[in-house]
Amino acid sequence: MRYLMVLLVTVVFSGTALAGQCPSLVRDIDEKLKMADMDTETLEKIKKLRDQGQSLHGQGKHGESVKVLKQAMEELESMSELEGEA
């Protein structure tokens, strides 16, 4: 019984932690997009991932949301690295 209670508390708090991470990732993406200089196709791809992540967050699918938003951040960071090389 004690094990079950610990498991339940862990699951509840991990979902809450992920829920709080989504809005900050969206803000980070928005800030980086303001400073980004990239082609339209890449920009649209990143915006689509950002919007998908925000939608998943709204549906309560926080784990999936974080995954999609991190993918958008990785795309942004890889573009920043490529700009630095040019």
URQUI-V783421 format. One record per backbone hydrogen bond with DSSP energy under -0.5 kcal/mol. NH is the residue of the N-H (numbers start at 0). CO is the residue of the C=O. Records with the same first field share a line. If there is no record, write none. Layout:
NH->CO ; CO
This chain:
4->0
5->1
6->2
7->3
8->4
9->5
10->6
11->7
12->8
13->9
14->10
15->11
16->12
17->13
18->14
19->15
20->16
21->17
22->18
23->19
24->20
25->21
26->22
27->23
28->24
29->25
30->26
31->27
32->28
33->29
34->30
35->31
42->38
43->39
44->40
45->41
46->42
47->43
48->44
49->45
50->46
51->47
52->48
53->49
54->50
55->51
56->52
57->53
58->54
59->56
60->55
61->59
64->60
65->61
66->62
67->63
68->64
69->65
70->66
71->67
72->68
73->69
74->70
75->71
76->72
77->73
78->74
79->75
80->76
81->77
82->78
83->79
84->80
85->81
